[in-house]
Amino acid sequence: MDNRSPYIVDAPSVSVIMFKVLLALIPGIALYVYAYGLGVILNIFLASLTVILTESAILAIRKLPIKVFILDGSGLVAAWLLALSIPSIAPWWIIVLGTLLCITFGKHVYGGLGYNLFNPAMLGYAILLISFPLIMSQWQIPNSLIENNIEWFDQIKIIMNSSLLSKETIDAMSSATPLDYIKTQLTLNQPLSVIQQNKIFGFLGGKGLELIGLGYLAGGLYLLKEKIISWHLPVSFLASLFIIASIFYSIAPDTYASPLFHVMSGGSILCAFFIITDPVSGPTTPKGKIYFGIAIGLLVFIIRIFGGYPEGIAFAVLIMNIFVPLIDSLTQPRIFGHK
């Protein structure tokens, strides 16, 4: 063991951290493209372009150095997370509007990087979901389930101008999410065992989505290895979601989906490693991170089962963002020598 000084190691810069987060997203993005095609790449491109132009304009108005703040990568991380959270065949203006909102009202209205109260990507997503619920509920089905081969260019056309495609083609490409489908069918008194026979369901979660989740898991493990994030948030969130889902599943398995389904469906894995680990809008203490993750897991399940929306991640995160100052104040470690 090398005991030589110095023992203080410089922490990585913001730009290094953010670009490692972007790198960690690539396995999930690659599997997204494999399962659903190139639509998500166009969304990421539009989100990235929008965030660069929006931040440049805001920084110019605030008379701040544009290059320094653009290259810190924080805006790109928010833009990519938003692009991965909305339907990949949503109209182009949805991702442009959402990115503009998330950067303006989720980041710069509070003073920029390090000052935002809410998670920018989830704030943008929530505004879009409330404002355009129909568009935000139409998701592309995996390419393997489309009866007639859909060319990747058709995805580009539906994003840029859906009127260029027939209604039959659009209907063949889109569907409700597994979470949304379950919620709708349960209101029709269909048992879960029958509901999950639909072709959109896979082995653990939604077909295609569970594969993407494994990609996000690989990226999350990379972030843990690089010490960009700590285990407290992802473990507490996933454990909380798994345990509460297990309780309900054990009571009524033909009404409530399995805990593994909840973990592998929707944006659970993306949330665990990339969304709630935002260092600005989340708690700073280890104990606070655990409480934060547990609370979000419980809220996600409650909203999925009892709320008006099939996916509860954005609202759960935003609600708990409000309580971060309180959580931090209650979980500060005791200072030696103080009673």
LUMBAVO-246244 format. One line per 2 residues: number of its first residue (from 0); their letters; for each residue x negated, y negated, z negated of C-alpha. Coordinates in nm, 4 decimals. Example, Ala and Ser with C-alpha at 12.3 -4.5 7.8 and 13.67 -1.06 7.14 Angstrom:
<atoms>
0	AS	-1.2300 0.4500 -0.7800 | -1.3670 0.1060 -0.7140 .
</atoms>
This chain:
<atoms>
0	MD	0.0000 0.0000 0.0000 | -0.1300 -0.3423 0.0932 .
2	NR	-0.1175 -0.5679 -0.2152 | -0.2822 -0.8664 -0.0547 .
4	SP	-0.1105 -1.2036 -0.0616 | 0.0850 -1.3853 0.0631 .
6	YI	0.4083 -1.2170 -0.0438 | 0.6462 -1.4732 0.1071 .
8	VD	0.7579 -1.3847 0.4597 | 0.9211 -1.6409 0.6846 .
10	AP	1.2895 -1.5683 0.7503 | 1.3879 -1.5328 1.1167 .
12	SV	1.5210 -1.8452 1.2848 | 1.8892 -1.8926 1.3632 .
14	SV	1.8248 -1.8354 1.7337 | 1.6434 -1.5053 1.6678 .
16	IM	1.9302 -1.3844 1.4481 | 2.1985 -1.4853 1.6974 .
18	FK	2.0267 -1.3316 1.9969 | 1.9790 -1.0068 1.8046 .
20	VL	2.3541 -1.0103 1.7419 | 2.4136 -1.0570 2.1155 .
22	LA	2.1737 -0.7702 2.1846 | 2.3620 -0.5505 1.9369 .
24	LI	2.6874 -0.6138 2.1253 | 2.5492 -0.4739 2.4514 .
26	PG	2.6128 -0.1001 2.3798 | 2.9798 -0.1752 2.3108 .
28	IA	3.0037 -0.3970 2.6190 | 2.8425 -0.1286 2.8370 .
30	LY	3.0948 0.1308 2.7183 | 3.3740 -0.1252 2.7666 .
32	VY	3.2716 -0.1617 3.1310 | 3.2502 0.2186 3.1666 .
34	AY	3.6025 0.2671 3.0293 | 3.7806 -0.0381 3.1691 .
36	GL	3.5742 -0.1879 3.4495 | 3.4116 -0.5253 3.5058 .
38	GV	3.6931 -0.7513 3.3856 | 3.5305 -0.7980 3.0458 .
40	IL	3.2068 -0.9144 3.2116 | 3.3958 -1.1941 3.3870 .
42	NI	3.5540 -1.2922 3.0550 | 3.2122 -1.3031 2.8873 .
44	FL	3.0736 -1.5131 3.1735 | 3.3645 -1.7604 3.1576 .
46	AS	3.3387 -1.7806 2.7780 | 2.9624 -1.8391 2.7934 .
48	LT	2.9953 -2.1098 3.0588 | 3.2759 -2.2795 2.8657 .
50	VI	3.0851 -2.2809 2.5382 | 2.7746 -2.4303 2.6998 .
52	LT	2.9730 -2.7087 2.8695 | 3.1908 -2.7771 2.5635 .
54	ES	2.9033 -2.7866 2.3167 | 2.6963 -3.0028 2.5507 .
56	AI	2.9779 -3.2577 2.5738 | 3.0414 -3.2601 2.1975 .
58	LA	2.6715 -3.2863 2.1132 | 2.6315 -3.5711 2.3618 .
60	IR	2.9236 -3.7561 2.1992 | 2.7699 -3.6978 1.8551 .
62	KL	2.4289 -3.8078 1.9897 | 2.2620 -3.4845 1.8819 .
64	PI	1.9900 -3.2971 2.0758 | 2.1724 -3.0721 2.3209 .
66	KV	1.9023 -2.8190 2.4038 | 1.8162 -2.7393 2.0411 .
68	FI	2.1734 -2.6675 1.9351 | 2.2727 -2.4838 2.2531 .
70	LD	1.9738 -2.2512 2.2265 | 2.0479 -2.1547 1.8652 .
72	GS	2.2908 -1.8996 2.0135 | 2.5689 -1.9433 1.7564 .
74	GL	2.8140 -2.0728 2.0151 | 2.7420 -1.7809 2.2467 .
76	VA	2.8050 -1.5304 1.9665 | 3.1466 -1.6853 1.8965 .
78	AW	3.2274 -1.6933 2.2694 | 3.1292 -1.3287 2.3232 .
80	LL	3.3291 -1.2112 2.0214 | 3.6351 -1.3969 2.1480 .
82	AL	3.5890 -1.2535 2.4984 | 3.5735 -0.9021 2.3519 .
84	SI	3.8848 -0.9632 2.1418 | 4.1298 -1.0707 2.4131 .
86	PS	4.2778 -0.8526 2.6902 | 4.0202 -0.8006 2.9638 .
88	IA	4.2790 -0.8779 3.2349 | 4.4156 -1.1958 3.0745 .
90	PW	4.4293 -1.4982 3.3105 | 4.1000 -1.6862 3.3373 .
92	WI	4.2360 -1.9956 3.1650 | 4.3126 -1.7977 2.8480 .
94	IV	3.9459 -1.7296 2.7709 | 3.8473 -2.0820 2.8776 .
96	LG	4.1114 -2.2412 2.6530 | 4.0374 -2.0035 2.3654 .
98	TL	3.6644 -2.0716 2.3804 | 3.7184 -2.4466 2.3928 .
100	LC	3.9466 -2.4252 2.0880 | 3.7204 -2.1959 1.8879 .
102	IT	3.4116 -2.4114 1.9423 | 3.5857 -2.7460 1.8953 .
104	FG	3.8188 -2.6680 1.6044 | 3.6370 -2.3678 1.4632 .
106	KH	3.2864 -2.5126 1.4605 | 3.2252 -2.8773 1.5496 .
108	VY	3.5264 -3.0329 1.3782 | 3.3601 -2.9308 1.0494 .
110	GG	3.0208 -3.0686 1.1460 | 2.8684 -2.7866 1.3501 .
112	LG	2.6628 -2.4819 1.2596 | 2.6570 -2.4068 0.8892 .
114	YN	2.9664 -2.6076 0.7983 | 3.2613 -2.4182 0.9471 .
116	LF	3.5223 -2.2976 0.6985 | 3.6808 -2.0441 0.9349 .
118	NP	3.5377 -1.7810 1.1652 | 3.5398 -1.9656 1.5021 .
120	AM	3.6157 -1.6622 1.7207 | 3.9067 -1.5501 1.5016 .
122	LG	4.0468 -1.9028 1.4845 | 4.0476 -1.9234 1.8649 .
124	YA	4.2019 -1.5762 1.8915 | 4.4766 -1.6547 1.6390 .
126	IL	4.5738 -1.9753 1.8216 | 4.5953 -1.7854 2.1515 .
128	LI	4.7983 -1.5025 1.9961 | 5.0510 -1.7408 1.8420 .
130	SF	5.0736 -1.9591 2.1546 | 5.0758 -1.6889 2.4237 .
132	PL	5.1982 -1.3649 2.2597 | 5.3086 -1.1972 2.5840 .
134	IM	4.9779 -1.2506 2.7643 | 4.7802 -1.1471 2.4574 .
136	SQ	4.9742 -0.8203 2.4280 | 4.9125 -0.6931 2.7825 .
138	WQ	4.5981 -0.4818 2.7733 | 4.4368 -0.2870 3.0521 .
140	IP	4.4614 0.0896 3.0261 | 4.1415 0.2931 3.0766 .
142	NS	4.0424 0.3513 3.4375 | 4.0703 0.7278 3.3843 .
144	LI	4.4458 0.6924 3.3196 | 4.5265 0.4863 3.6295 .
146	EN	4.6928 0.7163 3.8825 | 4.5857 0.5283 4.1929 .
148	NI	4.2259 0.4129 4.1980 | 4.2022 0.0434 4.1126 .
150	EW	3.9003 -0.1286 4.2614 | 3.6945 -0.3512 4.0338 .
152	FD	3.7788 -0.6392 4.2663 | 4.1459 -0.5964 4.1709 .
154	QI	4.0498 -0.6744 3.8122 | 3.8836 -0.9957 3.9247 .
156	KI	4.1927 -1.0893 4.1252 | 4.4327 -1.0309 3.8362 .
158	IM	4.2159 -1.2500 3.6103 | 4.1672 -1.5315 3.8611 .
160	NS	4.5109 -1.5204 4.0283 | 4.7559 -1.2428 3.9432 .
162	SL	4.9888 -1.3453 4.2284 | 4.7371 -1.1920 4.4700 .
164	LS	4.8386 -0.8447 4.3464 | 5.1720 -0.6662 4.3594 .
166	KE	5.3756 -0.6216 4.0412 | 5.3345 -0.2450 4.0784 .
168	TI	4.9550 -0.2755 4.0748 | 4.9599 -0.4995 3.7686 .
170	DA	5.2003 -0.2658 3.5857 | 4.9756 0.0295 3.6703 .
172	MS	4.6779 -0.1461 3.5112 | 4.8363 -0.2763 3.1907 .
174	SA	4.9931 -0.1361 2.8767 | 5.0485 -0.2070 2.5087 .
176	TP	4.7692 -0.1125 2.2695 | 4.8051 0.2124 2.0699 .
178	LD	4.8720 0.0086 1.7538 | 5.1420 -0.1934 1.9307 .
180	YI	5.2922 0.1188 2.0891 | 5.3160 0.2957 1.7524 .
182	KT	5.4820 -0.0048 1.5881 | 5.7383 -0.0324 1.8705 .
184	QL	5.8204 0.3387 1.8845 | 5.8579 0.3698 1.5073 .
186	TL	6.1330 0.1067 1.5211 | 6.3092 0.3451 1.7633 .
188	NQ	6.2877 0.6220 1.5007 | 6.0334 0.8241 1.6955 .
190	PL	5.8090 1.0480 1.4791 | 5.4377 0.9769 1.4943 .
192	SV	5.3625 1.3287 1.6206 | 5.5704 1.2555 1.9312 .
194	IQ	5.4429 0.8997 1.9719 | 5.0784 1.0073 1.9798 .
196	QN	5.1404 1.2448 2.2696 | 5.1350 0.9428 2.4990 .
198	KI	4.8389 0.9337 2.7373 | 4.6980 0.6128 2.5850 .
200	FG	4.5916 0.8004 2.2708 | 4.2553 0.9692 2.2420 .
202	FL	4.1042 1.2104 1.9917 | 4.0757 0.9613 1.7038 .
204	GG	4.2116 0.6288 1.8274 | 4.3130 0.4750 2.1560 .
206	KG	4.1635 0.6409 2.4626 | 3.8636 0.4333 2.5672 .
208	LE	3.8776 0.2189 2.2526 | 3.7250 0.4894 2.0341 .
210	LI	3.4344 0.5130 2.2784 | 3.3809 0.1368 2.2631 .
212	GL	3.3972 0.1567 1.8847 | 3.1026 0.3963 1.8874 .
214	GY	2.9091 0.1398 2.0915 | 2.9823 -0.1303 1.8352 .
216	LA	2.8835 0.1130 1.5599 | 2.5454 0.1670 1.7273 .
218	GG	2.4981 -0.2096 1.7499 | 2.5999 -0.2513 1.3877 .
220	LY	2.3467 0.0072 1.2728 | 2.0818 -0.1850 1.4680 .
222	LL	2.1755 -0.5040 1.2803 | 2.1478 -0.3172 0.9500 .
224	KE	1.8074 -0.1808 1.0498 | 1.6882 -0.5298 1.1439 .
226	KI	1.8292 -0.6665 0.8158 | 2.0409 -0.9184 1.0067 .
228	IS	2.3403 -0.8046 0.8009 | 2.3713 -0.6141 0.4725 .
230	WH	2.5756 -0.3009 0.4076 | 2.8157 -0.4695 0.1645 .
232	LP	3.0636 -0.6113 0.4166 | 3.0979 -0.3287 0.6729 .
234	VS	3.1042 -0.0531 0.4111 | 3.3544 -0.2260 0.1810 .
236	FL	3.5831 -0.3203 0.4711 | 3.5852 0.0234 0.6356 .
238	AS	3.6150 0.2044 0.3009 | 3.9054 -0.0179 0.1967 .
240	LF	4.0877 0.0330 0.5274 | 4.0209 0.4087 0.5187 .
242	II	4.1385 0.4539 0.1581 | 4.4617 0.2541 0.1869 .
244	AS	4.5443 0.4299 0.5165 | 4.4728 0.7676 0.3518 .
246	IF	4.7175 0.6933 0.0708 | 5.0013 0.6076 0.3078 .
248	YS	4.9147 0.8938 0.5441 | 4.9271 1.1455 0.2579 .
250	IA	5.2732 1.0185 0.1594 | 5.4317 1.0181 0.5075 .
252	PD	5.2054 1.1573 0.7842 | 5.4841 1.1354 1.0430 .
254	TY	5.5245 0.7623 0.9825 | 5.1745 0.6356 0.9071 .
256	AS	4.8727 0.7024 1.1294 | 4.5653 0.8794 0.9968 .
258	PL	4.2854 0.6812 0.8294 | 4.0448 0.7706 1.1115 .
260	FH	4.2939 0.6309 1.3620 | 4.2972 0.2971 1.1787 .
262	VM	3.9174 0.2884 1.1592 | 3.8703 0.3724 1.5285 .
264	SG	4.1598 0.1649 1.6659 | 4.1944 -0.2020 1.7442 .
266	GS	3.8912 -0.4074 1.6548 | 3.8053 -0.2356 1.3258 .
268	IL	3.4423 -0.1490 1.4062 | 3.3809 -0.4823 1.5809 .
270	CA	3.5281 -0.6558 1.2765 | 3.3166 -0.4572 1.0297 .
272	FF	2.9770 -0.5312 1.1829 | 3.0179 -0.8488 1.3888 .
274	II	3.3143 -1.0578 1.2713 | 3.3301 -1.0528 0.8918 .
276	TD	2.9495 -1.0632 0.8747 | 2.9488 -1.4261 0.9933 .
278	PV	2.7005 -1.5806 0.7468 | 2.8719 -1.9198 0.7339 .
280	SG	3.2413 -1.8423 0.6823 | 3.1802 -1.5404 0.4571 .
282	PT	3.0577 -1.5016 0.0974 | 2.6895 -1.5236 0.0098 .
284	TP	2.6677 -1.3028 -0.2999 | 2.6458 -0.9203 -0.2766 .
286	KG	2.9394 -0.8719 -0.5135 | 3.1387 -1.1385 -0.3305 .
288	KI	3.0800 -0.9643 0.0027 | 3.2202 -0.6409 -0.1390 .
290	YF	3.5350 -0.8129 -0.2690 | 3.5711 -0.9986 0.0620 .
292	GI	3.5429 -0.6779 0.2662 | 3.7874 -0.4890 0.0445 .
294	AI	4.0455 -0.7675 0.0648 | 4.0210 -0.7913 0.4443 .
296	GL	4.0596 -0.4136 0.4797 | 4.3760 -0.4206 0.2683 .
298	LV	4.5182 -0.7197 0.4571 | 4.4456 -0.5642 0.7973 .
300	FI	4.6398 -0.2519 0.7012 | 4.9291 -0.4490 0.5494 .
302	IR	4.9648 -0.6675 0.8603 | 4.9382 -0.3677 1.0944 .
304	IF	5.2104 -0.1768 0.9098 | 5.4420 -0.4428 0.7707 .
306	GG	5.3580 -0.7593 0.9660 | 5.4912 -0.8968 1.2901 .
308	YP	5.1683 -0.8321 1.4807 | 5.0199 -0.4887 1.5565 .
310	EG	4.6639 -0.6048 1.4847 | 4.5886 -0.7976 1.1686 .
312	IA	4.2150 -0.8616 1.1837 | 4.2192 -1.2281 1.2874 .
314	FA	4.4801 -1.3307 1.0309 | 4.3182 -1.1245 0.7546 .
316	VL	3.9784 -1.2834 0.8195 | 4.1178 -1.6375 0.8348 .
318	IM	4.3181 -1.5906 0.5138 | 4.0145 -1.4628 0.3258 .
320	NI	3.7936 -1.7411 0.4682 | 4.0019 -1.9800 0.2574 .
322	FV	3.9029 -1.7953 -0.0596 | 3.5288 -1.7760 0.0119 .
324	PL	3.4333 -2.0761 -0.2089 | 3.6317 -1.9237 -0.4970 .
326	ID	3.4787 -1.5787 -0.4418 | 3.1281 -1.7254 -0.4375 .
328	SL	3.1873 -1.9268 -0.7539 | 3.3224 -1.6224 -0.9409 .
330	TQ	3.0471 -1.3846 -0.8319 | 2.7356 -1.5938 -0.8875 .
332	PR	2.4770 -1.3838 -1.0734 | 2.4139 -1.4816 -1.4337 .
334	IF	2.1051 -1.7016 -1.4714 | 1.8538 -1.5622 -1.7203 .
336	GH	1.8646 -1.7561 -2.0444 | 2.2238 -1.8820 -1.9966 .
338	K	2.5143 -1.7493 -2.1995 .
</atoms>
